[in-house]
Amino acid sequence: MAESWVNSGERTGGSDLHLELSGPGSKRAALARALRDAVRSGRLAPGTRLPPYRSLAADLGVARNTVADAYAELVAEGWLTARQGSGTRVAEQTRPPHTAVRPKRPTANATRPPDRQPPQRPHASPHPSPSPSPRPRPRPVARVHDLRQGTPDVSAFPRAAWLASYRRALQQAPNEVFGPGDPAGRPELREALAEYLARARGVRTEPDRIVVCSGFAHALRLLFGGGAGSEKGRGRQVLRGPLAVEAYGLPFHRELLAAEGVRTVPLPIDEHGARVDRLTRERAVLLTPAHQFPTGGPLHPERRAAVVDWARARGGVVLEDDYDGEFRYDRKPVGALQSLDPERVILIGSVSKSLSPAVRLGWMVLPERYVGDVLAAKGEREAWASVLDQLALADLIVSGSYDRHVRRMRQRYRARRDRLVAALAERAPHIEVSGVAAGLHAVLRLPPGTERSAVKAATWQGVALDGLAEFRHPDATDGPDGPGGPDTDMPARDGLVVGYATPSEHAYAAALEALCGALPPADAQVPPQHLNLSVITEQLNDGA
């Protein structure tokens, strides 16, 4: 049976599942085998409620009786339990033996104050050149429509559920919680994350291999910046450069790495993701395999296997930014790359998109050999992530509220994505939209040479957004004829990166209207200063 990635419970009370159906036999046998393996390995923890027959059957494209028969078989074998009113759950006695990893603890009092965030790159606010006319020209409209990427709908934060989890966490917390925090993170959160990541993202790990941090940027600093105690006030670095990165990515991350003395080497990107075949002597590579940022699309399965093979052969490591792994709409979920080799991949995630960037909590799922060094870099006490917030998040996950919130937001963001695509199809059918199968933003492909003018026009319409060029690595190779030349490794493309998660529901229609008013017309001409051989060739091909 072909491989299937399953996401159940969009409209039910079931949990998100990540299952791989393969091997010989009937569909019922393949499903029973996949569920049995998930329970045996601990990815489905005791007590986990499985999706109803109808939901799982719809996801898999099989008959309802096929799921019912598979459940019944596992109930008879003792893997599952079924009770009236409580659904089908993983049996309590199926918990696998715990094989704890005992990471080396730091011996020195290696603490340092929290890192300051480097200044964000300001968003350009272009103004028209002065006019010789004495009549004053109109000013751009104040930016009232925020269509920048990277921020969820903050109005949808689950306040009631978070408050309930926080209250329960405080009531049940032992006294030690109010003392110095463990740099690894609270065991309650690490256990909850291990179960959730295994179930929803296919991650293979133990709680002792998870280190809590305050977000993705903090994880990079811990991995490449070291701790206190050595020359220049820094300890031994966990990882060293050069670091390969995707040719399009967040400038903030590149600037952070540069500040730590890490050289980044851009990898070209095509329709299948990063060109990992271009990896050479780098020690590590940073990828967004679930949903390439910002261009969209998952890393091709052959390249997923190839980059793991590269890490094994070179003794290197893959840093997996699990960006938007939970928000997918038109495609089956893509499991974490980490599952291919937990000893060669560091998975980094956070709740900044799924909950809020105000909740400064993230995690690293580490190979065993890095756990001790990362803890040494953090120091003897937790100095970044609130222990009480950790307990609240753990309760939110264990209670099922986190799953329910993610499913609710997935449906909301999908509806917003659909409205964006429909508005462009009606108002600007000549604009190509890409990267919309997952995530919280879309990329609008523009005619060559029109990106700057489109960003400027958006400013005059009161729309805040980013041009695609803002995310291009400055060292991405160009051909001899300039950006996008015929011999380029990574052709420069004109485009807009449009986030559709941030505006409130009542303001979204006006934001789309303003966006469409800023887009170049179908017959937009390329300014002479932007013409080059690749543009001319593309125009000739389009007219052929």
Backbone torsions as a table, in degrees:
resi	resn	phi	psi	omega
1	MET	NA	141.8	-178.3
2	ALA	-66.4	155.7	179.3
3	GLU	-66.7	137.7	178.6
4	SER	-132.5	138.4	174.2
5	TRP	-107.0	122.9	-167.7
6	VAL	-109.6	131.7	173.2
7	ASN	-129.6	105.0	-174.8
8	SER	-104.9	160.0	169.8
9	GLY	89.0	25.6	178.7
10	GLU	-58.8	-37.8	-178.0
11	ARG	-121.8	20.9	-178.3
12	THR	-127.0	-179.5	178.0
13	GLY	-89.5	5.6	-179.2
14	GLY	-74.0	167.7	-179.8
15	SER	-91.9	158.2	171.6
16	ASP	-67.3	136.6	179.4
17	LEU	-124.8	150.0	173.2
18	HIS	-124.4	108.0	-177.0
19	LEU	-125.3	147.7	175.0
20	GLU	-118.3	115.7	-178.7
21	LEU	-98.8	119.4	-178.3
22	SER	-157.0	173.2	176.8
23	GLY	95.7	173.5	-176.5
24	PRO	-77.3	172.9	175.0
25	GLY	98.0	-173.7	-176.6
26	SER	-76.6	170.9	176.5
27	LYS	-63.3	-38.2	178.3
28	ARG	-62.8	-43.5	179.9
29	ALA	-64.6	-40.0	179.6
30	ALA	-65.1	-40.9	179.1
31	LEU	-66.7	-45.0	179.3
32	ALA	-61.3	-40.0	179.7
33	ARG	-65.5	-41.9	-179.2
34	ALA	-65.9	-42.5	178.7
35	LEU	-66.7	-40.7	179.4
36	ARG	-62.6	-42.5	178.7
37	ASP	-65.5	-38.7	-179.8
38	ALA	-65.5	-38.1	178.1
39	VAL	-71.4	-43.9	-178.0
40	ARG	-61.5	-39.1	-178.3
41	SER	-79.4	-11.2	-179.4
42	GLY	91.8	-0.2	178.4
43	ARG	-67.0	-31.6	171.6
44	LEU	-105.0	106.1	-173.3
45	ALA	-75.8	154.5	175.4
46	PRO	-54.7	136.2	-179.5
47	GLY	91.8	-10.4	180.0
48	THR	-65.0	130.9	179.5
49	ARG	-85.7	128.7	-179.7
50	LEU	-87.3	157.6	179.9
51	PRO	-64.9	153.7	175.2
52	PRO	-61.9	160.6	-177.8
53	TYR	-53.1	-48.7	-172.9
54	ARG	-63.2	-41.7	-178.3
55	SER	-65.3	-47.9	-178.5
56	LEU	-67.0	-37.6	178.5
57	ALA	-63.4	-39.6	179.1
58	ALA	-65.7	-40.6	179.5
59	ASP	-64.1	-39.2	-175.4
60	LEU	-88.0	-14.5	-176.9
61	GLY	72.1	33.9	179.9
62	VAL	-121.4	173.2	179.3
63	ALA	-72.7	149.4	178.8
64	ARG	-59.0	-37.5	-179.6
65	ASN	-65.3	-28.4	177.6
66	THR	-62.3	-44.7	178.3
67	VAL	-67.9	-43.6	-179.5
68	ALA	-59.7	-41.8	-179.9
69	ASP	-67.3	-38.3	178.8
70	ALA	-65.6	-43.3	177.0
71	TYR	-60.5	-45.5	-177.7
72	ALA	-61.9	-38.7	179.0
73	GLU	-62.6	-43.1	-178.4
74	LEU	-74.0	-29.4	173.4
75	VAL	-65.0	-44.0	179.8
76	ALA	-63.5	-33.4	-180.0
77	GLU	-81.3	-12.0	178.6
78	GLY	96.2	2.1	179.3
79	TRP	-75.5	-33.2	-176.8
80	LEU	-125.1	163.1	172.1
81	THR	-127.7	149.0	179.5
82	ALA	-135.3	121.5	179.5
83	ARG	-131.2	146.0	179.3
84	GLN	-60.0	124.8	176.6
85	GLY	90.3	-15.9	-179.1
86	SER	-116.2	-0.9	176.3
87	GLY	75.7	-166.7	-179.6
88	THR	-100.0	128.9	-176.9
89	ARG	-131.4	160.8	174.0
90	VAL	-71.2	132.7	-177.0
91	ALA	-65.2	147.0	-175.4
92	GLU	-68.0	-31.0	-174.6
93	GLN	-81.8	4.9	-175.8
94	THR	-94.8	11.2	-178.2
95	ARG	-63.7	126.6	-179.3
96	PRO	-71.5	157.8	177.4
97	PRO	-62.6	141.8	-177.4
98	HIS	-86.9	124.6	176.3
99	THR	-113.5	88.3	-173.7
100	ALA	-73.2	141.9	173.0
101	VAL	-93.5	129.4	-179.9
102	ARG	-104.2	89.0	-178.5
103	PRO	-70.0	151.8	177.2
104	LYS	-68.8	127.1	-179.8
105	ARG	-89.7	145.4	177.7
106	PRO	-67.6	144.4	-179.9
107	THR	-100.4	-25.5	-179.4
108	ALA	-86.6	156.3	177.0
109	ASN	-80.3	74.7	-173.0
110	ALA	-95.3	84.3	176.9
111	THR	-121.4	154.0	175.5
112	ARG	-152.0	156.1	-179.8
113	PRO	-65.6	156.2	-179.8
114	PRO	-56.5	144.2	178.2
115	ASP	-66.5	143.9	172.8
116	ARG	-84.7	142.2	176.7
117	GLN	-69.9	130.7	174.0
118	PRO	-65.8	153.5	-177.0
119	PRO	-60.3	135.4	176.5
120	GLN	-69.3	146.2	176.1
121	ARG	-64.9	123.5	-178.7
122	PRO	-66.3	147.4	176.4
123	HIS	-81.1	131.8	-176.8
124	ALA	-62.1	141.1	177.2
125	SER	-128.1	77.7	-172.9
126	PRO	-66.7	147.2	176.6
127	HIS	-125.1	148.5	-179.8
128	PRO	-68.8	152.6	178.0
129	SER	-68.3	151.0	-177.1
130	PRO	-58.8	142.5	179.5
131	SER	-97.5	142.2	177.7
132	PRO	-67.8	-15.6	-179.5
133	SER	-70.1	139.5	178.7
134	PRO	-69.7	-15.8	-179.5
135	ARG	-73.3	124.8	-178.6
136	PRO	-65.3	138.8	179.2
137	ARG	-84.7	151.5	179.9
138	PRO	-64.6	149.5	179.4
139	ARG	-91.2	155.7	176.4
140	PRO	-60.4	148.8	177.4
141	VAL	-67.8	140.1	176.5
142	ALA	-57.1	143.1	-176.1
143	ARG	-70.4	102.9	-177.6
144	VAL	-109.0	-11.4	-179.4
145	HIS	-117.8	109.2	-177.8
146	ASP	-93.1	102.2	177.4
147	LEU	-113.3	28.1	175.1
148	ARG	-78.3	151.6	-179.3
149	GLN	-77.8	164.6	166.7
150	GLY	98.9	-5.3	-178.5
151	THR	-124.7	130.9	176.9
152	PRO	-77.6	-178.9	175.0
153	ASP	-75.4	99.2	-173.8
154	VAL	-68.4	-21.5	178.5
155	SER	-70.5	-15.0	-177.1
156	ALA	-94.9	8.7	179.1
157	PHE	-56.0	132.7	-175.7
158	PRO	-76.1	75.3	-173.1
159	ARG	-59.7	-46.2	-176.8
160	ALA	-64.2	-45.2	-179.8
161	ALA	-66.0	-40.7	179.4
162	TRP	-64.7	-41.7	179.4
163	LEU	-63.7	-41.7	179.0
164	ALA	-64.4	-42.3	178.6
165	SER	-66.0	-41.0	179.3
166	TYR	-62.3	-42.0	-179.3
167	ARG	-64.8	-46.0	179.0
168	ARG	-62.2	-41.5	-179.0
169	ALA	-61.9	-41.8	179.3
170	LEU	-65.9	-41.6	-177.8
171	GLN	-66.4	-34.9	-174.9
172	GLN	-96.5	-5.2	-173.8
173	ALA	-69.7	133.6	173.3
174	PRO	-71.2	163.3	-175.7
175	ASN	-60.4	-31.4	-177.0
176	GLU	-61.8	-21.5	-179.7
177	VAL	-59.2	-30.4	-174.2
178	PHE	-90.5	9.4	173.3
179	GLY	-100.3	-166.5	178.3
180	PRO	-58.4	138.6	-176.4
181	GLY	-84.1	149.3	175.3
182	ASP	-71.3	128.7	-179.8
183	PRO	-62.2	-22.0	177.2
184	ALA	-73.4	-21.5	-175.1
185	GLY	107.5	160.1	-179.9
186	ARG	-64.3	137.4	-179.8
187	PRO	-61.6	-30.5	179.0
188	GLU	-61.3	-42.4	-179.7
189	LEU	-72.5	-40.5	-178.9
190	ARG	-65.6	-36.4	176.2
191	GLU	-67.4	-42.7	179.2
192	ALA	-64.6	-40.7	178.9
193	LEU	-66.1	-40.6	179.4
194	ALA	-59.6	-42.2	178.8
195	GLU	-68.7	-45.2	-177.2
196	TYR	-65.9	-47.1	-178.0
197	LEU	-64.7	-35.9	176.1
198	ALA	-65.7	-42.6	-176.0
199	ARG	-73.5	-44.6	-172.3
200	ALA	-95.2	-26.1	-174.9
201	ARG	-122.4	0.0	177.6
202	GLY	73.5	20.0	-176.6
203	VAL	-76.1	142.5	177.9
204	ARG	-110.4	109.2	-177.3
205	THR	-162.2	174.2	172.0
206	GLU	-123.2	156.5	179.9
207	PRO	-55.4	-32.7	-177.6
208	ASP	-73.7	-6.2	175.7
209	ARG	-101.9	5.2	178.4
210	ILE	-103.8	129.3	174.8
211	VAL	-118.2	125.1	-179.5
212	VAL	-79.4	139.4	176.5
213	CYS	-137.0	-173.9	-176.8
214	SER	-100.9	12.2	177.9
215	GLY	143.1	-179.9	-175.0
216	PHE	-65.1	-42.6	-179.4
217	ALA	-62.1	-40.5	177.7
218	HIS	-63.2	-38.7	177.8
219	ALA	-61.4	-43.2	178.2
220	LEU	-61.4	-41.3	179.9
221	ARG	-64.2	-39.3	178.5
222	LEU	-66.3	-38.7	-177.1
223	LEU	-75.0	-36.5	-173.4
224	PHE	-113.2	-10.9	-176.6
225	GLY	-99.6	-21.8	-176.7
226	GLY	75.1	-177.1	178.9
227	GLY	-112.3	-161.4	-179.8
228	ALA	-85.2	158.0	169.1
229	GLY	122.2	-12.1	-179.4
230	SER	-118.7	-164.2	-177.9
231	GLU	-59.1	144.9	-179.2
232	LYS	59.8	24.0	174.9
233	GLY	76.1	13.4	-178.7
234	ARG	-121.1	146.5	176.2
235	GLY	-89.2	-168.8	-178.3
236	ARG	-66.7	132.7	178.1
237	GLN	-72.9	141.4	175.1
238	VAL	-71.4	-45.0	178.4
239	LEU	-126.1	156.8	178.4
240	ARG	-129.7	156.4	175.8
241	GLY	-80.3	179.5	1.7
242	PRO	-72.4	150.8	-178.6
243	LEU	-116.3	123.6	174.9
244	ALA	-78.9	136.8	178.4
245	VAL	-133.6	162.9	176.7
246	GLU	-70.6	143.6	-174.4
247	ALA	-62.1	-23.1	172.2
248	TYR	-117.7	128.2	-179.5
249	GLY	-171.5	-173.2	-177.4
250	LEU	-75.2	122.7	176.0
251	PRO	-58.8	-32.5	-179.4
252	PHE	-58.4	-41.2	179.6
253	HIS	-67.1	-41.3	178.6
254	ARG	-64.5	-40.2	179.4
255	GLU	-66.4	-38.8	177.4
256	LEU	-61.5	-46.0	179.8
257	LEU	-65.2	-40.5	178.4
258	ALA	-61.7	-38.4	178.6
259	ALA	-64.4	-25.3	177.2
260	GLU	-90.0	5.6	178.8
261	GLY	80.2	20.2	-177.9
262	VAL	-99.0	123.8	176.2
263	ARG	-84.1	131.0	178.3
264	THR	-106.5	138.6	-177.7
265	VAL	-116.1	119.5	-175.7
266	PRO	-75.7	138.7	172.8
267	LEU	-103.6	131.0	177.0
268	PRO	-58.9	156.4	179.6
269	ILE	-125.9	137.9	172.1
270	ASP	-131.1	-162.3	-174.7
271	GLU	-67.3	-12.8	178.8
272	HIS	-104.5	10.6	179.3
273	GLY	100.2	-158.5	-176.4
274	ALA	-67.0	142.4	177.2
275	ARG	-82.3	81.4	-176.7
276	VAL	-70.1	-13.1	175.3
277	ASP	-68.8	-11.9	178.1
278	ARG	-87.0	-1.9	177.7
279	LEU	-66.0	137.1	-179.4
280	THR	-129.7	-97.1	-172.9
281	ARG	-99.4	10.4	178.7
282	GLU	-65.6	151.4	179.1
283	ARG	-86.9	-23.1	-177.1
284	ALA	-154.5	163.7	177.3
285	VAL	-139.0	137.9	178.7
286	LEU	-107.6	122.1	-175.5
287	LEU	-131.1	157.5	170.0
288	THR	-117.3	74.4	-169.7
289	PRO	-69.7	-28.2	-178.9
290	ALA	-73.7	-34.6	-178.1
291	HIS	-161.1	98.7	-174.2
292	GLN	-56.8	131.5	179.2
293	PHE	-104.1	128.3	2.4
294	PRO	-102.0	0.3	-168.7
295	THR	-73.4	-22.0	178.1
296	GLY	91.3	162.6	178.1
297	GLY	95.7	145.2	179.0
298	PRO	-84.5	160.2	174.0
299	LEU	-70.1	132.3	-176.6
300	HIS	-59.2	142.7	-178.6
301	PRO	-53.6	-39.3	179.2
302	GLU	-64.8	-34.8	179.1
303	ARG	-76.0	-30.2	173.9
304	ARG	-60.6	-46.4	178.4
305	ALA	-66.7	-37.9	-177.0
306	ALA	-66.2	-39.5	-177.9
307	VAL	-71.0	-31.9	174.7
308	VAL	-68.0	-40.7	176.1
309	ASP	-61.1	-39.8	178.1
310	TRP	-61.3	-45.0	-179.1
311	ALA	-63.1	-38.7	178.6
312	ARG	-66.5	-44.8	-176.7
313	ALA	-69.0	-36.3	-175.7
314	ARG	-92.9	-7.6	-172.6
315	GLY	69.3	25.4	-177.9
316	GLY	-95.2	-169.2	-177.9
317	VAL	-144.3	146.7	176.7
318	VAL	-105.1	126.6	173.3
319	LEU	-96.1	117.5	-177.0
320	GLU	-103.1	107.9	172.6
321	ASP	-82.6	106.9	-175.1
322	ASP	-79.7	58.9	-173.7
323	TYR	-73.6	122.7	176.3
324	ASP	58.8	26.7	-178.9
325	GLY	-62.5	-23.1	-176.4
326	GLU	-93.8	-13.2	-175.7
327	PHE	-109.9	95.1	177.0
328	ARG	-133.3	148.9	-169.3
329	TYR	-126.4	-55.0	-172.4
330	ASP	-106.1	8.2	-179.7
331	ARG	-137.8	161.8	177.5
332	LYS	-71.7	149.1	-178.0
333	PRO	-57.7	143.1	176.7
334	VAL	-102.5	118.5	-178.5
335	GLY	-67.4	164.6	-178.6
336	ALA	-66.4	139.6	174.6
337	LEU	-61.2	-28.9	-178.3
338	GLN	-54.6	-30.5	-176.5
339	SER	-65.7	-20.4	179.6
340	LEU	-71.7	-32.8	178.6
341	ASP	-162.2	91.5	-178.3
342	PRO	-61.9	-15.5	179.5
343	GLU	-92.2	-3.4	-179.8
344	ARG	-123.5	-0.1	-177.3
345	VAL	-128.3	131.5	171.5
346	ILE	-104.4	114.8	178.5
347	LEU	-93.3	130.8	-179.6
348	ILE	-122.3	129.1	179.5
349	GLY	-143.1	172.2	178.7
350	SER	-159.2	176.8	177.0
351	VAL	-105.7	15.3	-176.1
352	SER	-65.3	-30.2	177.1
353	LYS	-94.9	-39.2	-176.1
354	SER	-75.5	-32.9	177.6
355	LEU	-114.2	-73.9	-177.3
356	SER	-171.6	144.1	173.4
357	PRO	-67.7	-12.8	176.9
358	ALA	-73.2	-22.1	175.9
359	VAL	-88.2	99.0	-172.4
360	ARG	-82.3	71.2	-179.9
361	LEU	-134.5	132.3	174.2
362	GLY	-146.2	-174.1	-177.0
363	TRP	-154.6	153.7	169.7
364	MET	-120.3	128.3	172.2
365	VAL	-100.0	111.1	-165.1
366	LEU	-109.4	146.9	163.0
367	PRO	-60.7	153.1	-174.2
368	GLU	-58.0	-36.3	-173.1
369	ARG	-70.3	-14.2	-178.1
370	TYR	-100.4	-11.0	-172.4
371	VAL	-61.1	-49.4	-178.1
372	GLY	-61.8	-42.2	-179.3
373	ASP	-66.2	-39.0	178.8
374	VAL	-66.5	-40.1	177.6
375	LEU	-65.8	-36.4	176.0
376	ALA	-64.5	-36.8	178.2
377	ALA	-67.8	-33.1	179.2
378	LYS	-73.7	-33.6	-176.8
379	GLY	102.5	179.6	-173.6
380	GLU	-78.2	-17.3	-178.5
381	ARG	-128.8	151.4	175.4
382	GLU	-72.3	118.8	-176.1
383	ALA	-116.1	0.3	-173.7
384	TRP	-122.0	-50.9	-171.4
385	ALA	-97.0	123.0	-179.8
386	SER	-58.3	128.1	178.9
387	VAL	-64.2	-37.8	-179.5
388	LEU	-67.9	-39.0	175.6
389	ASP	-63.9	-36.2	177.1
390	GLN	-61.0	-44.1	179.1
391	LEU	-65.5	-38.9	179.3
392	ALA	-64.9	-42.3	178.5
393	LEU	-64.9	-39.5	177.0
394	ALA	-58.9	-45.2	178.5
395	ASP	-64.8	-39.8	179.6
396	LEU	-59.5	-39.3	179.5
397	ILE	-72.0	-49.5	-175.5
398	VAL	-64.1	-36.3	-178.2
399	SER	-73.5	-12.6	-177.1
400	GLY	91.3	-6.0	-178.3
401	SER	-66.7	-33.1	179.2
402	TYR	-65.8	-44.8	176.8
403	ASP	-58.9	-44.9	-178.6
404	ARG	-63.7	-40.1	178.9
405	HIS	-65.1	-44.2	-179.9
406	VAL	-62.1	-42.4	179.0
407	ARG	-64.2	-41.5	179.1
408	ARG	-63.1	-43.8	-179.4
409	MET	-71.1	-32.5	176.6
410	ARG	-60.2	-42.5	178.1
411	GLN	-68.2	-39.2	180.0
412	ARG	-66.4	-45.0	-179.0
413	TYR	-68.6	-34.0	176.3
414	ARG	-62.8	-42.0	178.7
415	ALA	-63.6	-39.7	177.9
416	ARG	-66.9	-40.9	176.4
417	ARG	-58.3	-44.3	-179.6
418	ASP	-63.1	-38.2	178.6
419	ARG	-66.8	-38.2	177.0
420	LEU	-63.4	-47.6	-179.2
421	VAL	-63.1	-41.0	-180.0
422	ALA	-65.8	-41.0	179.4
423	ALA	-64.0	-40.2	178.8
424	LEU	-68.9	-37.8	178.7
425	ALA	-63.4	-32.8	-179.1
426	GLU	-84.1	-44.5	-172.6
427	ARG	-94.5	-29.5	-176.5
428	ALA	-142.7	65.2	-175.8
429	PRO	-64.9	-14.4	179.7
430	HIS	-82.1	-7.3	-179.7
431	ILE	-90.7	123.6	178.4
432	GLU	-83.1	133.3	179.6
433	VAL	-110.6	132.8	-179.7
434	SER	-138.1	168.5	177.2
435	GLY	70.9	25.0	-173.0
436	VAL	-104.3	5.2	179.1
437	ALA	-73.7	-15.3	179.9
438	ALA	-157.1	170.9	172.8
439	GLY	89.8	-168.9	-175.6
440	LEU	-120.7	16.0	179.8
441	HIS	-150.6	166.2	175.7
442	ALA	-129.2	156.8	174.8
443	VAL	-110.8	123.6	178.3
444	LEU	-99.3	117.7	179.6
445	ARG	-79.4	125.9	-176.4
446	LEU	-109.1	158.6	173.1
447	PRO	-58.5	144.3	-178.2
448	PRO	-53.8	135.7	176.2
449	GLY	84.3	7.3	-175.2
450	THR	-111.7	1.1	-174.8
451	GLU	-63.7	-47.5	-177.1
452	ARG	-62.0	-43.4	-179.1
453	SER	-67.4	-33.5	178.7
454	ALA	-68.1	-41.6	177.3
455	VAL	-63.0	-41.3	178.6
456	LYS	-65.0	-41.8	178.2
457	ALA	-64.6	-37.1	177.8
458	ALA	-62.9	-38.5	177.6
459	THR	-60.4	-41.7	179.7
460	TRP	-69.9	-20.8	175.4
461	GLN	-89.7	0.9	-179.7
462	GLY	81.1	22.0	-177.2
463	VAL	-107.7	127.8	174.6
464	ALA	-98.3	118.2	176.8
465	LEU	-153.1	178.9	-177.3
466	ASP	-120.8	144.7	169.7
467	GLY	-81.4	150.4	-178.3
468	LEU	-60.6	-31.0	-178.5
469	ALA	-62.1	-25.1	179.8
470	GLU	-61.8	-22.8	-174.2
471	PHE	-101.9	-0.6	-177.4
472	ARG	-79.7	134.3	178.4
473	HIS	-63.1	132.8	-176.9
474	PRO	-64.0	-19.9	179.6
475	ASP	-99.8	8.9	177.3
476	ALA	-59.1	131.0	-171.4
477	THR	-68.5	130.8	174.1
478	ASP	-112.5	158.5	178.8
479	GLY	-76.9	177.0	-176.9
480	PRO	-66.4	-17.3	-179.6
481	ASP	-96.1	16.6	178.6
482	GLY	98.8	-175.1	-178.7
483	PRO	-53.4	129.0	179.5
484	GLY	79.5	14.7	179.5
485	GLY	-64.8	169.8	-171.6
486	PRO	-66.8	-23.3	-177.6
487	ASP	-103.5	17.2	-174.9
488	THR	-71.8	146.7	171.8
489	ASP	-80.4	-34.6	-175.5
490	MET	-133.3	87.4	-177.2
491	PRO	-58.2	134.0	175.7
492	ALA	-74.0	137.9	-179.4
493	ARG	-123.5	143.8	173.2
494	ASP	-86.3	135.4	-179.9
495	GLY	-174.0	170.6	175.5
496	LEU	-121.3	137.6	175.2
497	VAL	-101.0	110.9	-171.2
498	VAL	-112.6	113.4	174.1
499	GLY	-85.0	135.4	-177.7
500	TYR	-117.1	12.3	-177.1
501	ALA	-95.3	-28.5	-168.8
502	THR	-74.3	-45.9	-174.8
503	PRO	-58.7	146.7	175.1
504	SER	-69.0	162.7	-176.5
505	GLU	-60.1	-41.3	-175.4
506	HIS	-73.4	-18.5	-178.1
507	ALA	-101.7	-3.4	-172.5
508	TYR	-68.6	-40.4	-179.8
509	ALA	-60.7	-43.3	178.6
510	ALA	-66.0	-35.2	178.2
511	ALA	-64.7	-41.8	178.3
512	LEU	-65.9	-39.6	178.6
513	GLU	-61.4	-44.8	179.3
514	ALA	-66.0	-38.8	178.8
515	LEU	-61.2	-49.3	-178.7
516	CYS	-61.8	-31.9	178.4
517	GLY	-70.5	-16.0	-178.5
518	ALA	-96.9	-8.1	-174.6
519	LEU	-78.7	146.8	179.3
520	PRO	-67.6	147.9	178.7
521	PRO	-70.5	169.3	-177.2
522	ALA	-63.5	-29.5	-178.3
523	ASP	-99.1	26.6	-179.2
524	ALA	-59.7	134.8	180.0
525	GLN	-95.5	145.3	179.1
526	VAL	-82.0	125.5	176.7
527	PRO	-58.1	144.2	-176.5
528	PRO	-55.3	-36.3	-175.6
529	GLN	-69.7	-12.4	-179.7
530	HIS	-99.7	-4.2	-177.1
531	LEU	-71.5	138.5	170.0
532	ASN	-149.8	179.6	-171.9
533	LEU	-61.3	-40.0	-177.7
534	SER	-65.4	-38.5	179.1
535	VAL	-65.1	-45.0	179.6
536	ILE	-61.2	-43.5	179.4
537	THR	-61.1	-42.0	-179.7
538	GLU	-64.9	-40.8	179.8
539	GLN	-65.4	-40.5	179.2
540	LEU	-64.7	-40.4	179.3
541	ASN	-66.0	-38.4	178.9
542	ASP	-64.1	-32.7	-177.5
543	GLY	-87.1	-8.0	-177.7
544	ALA	-72.9	NA	NA
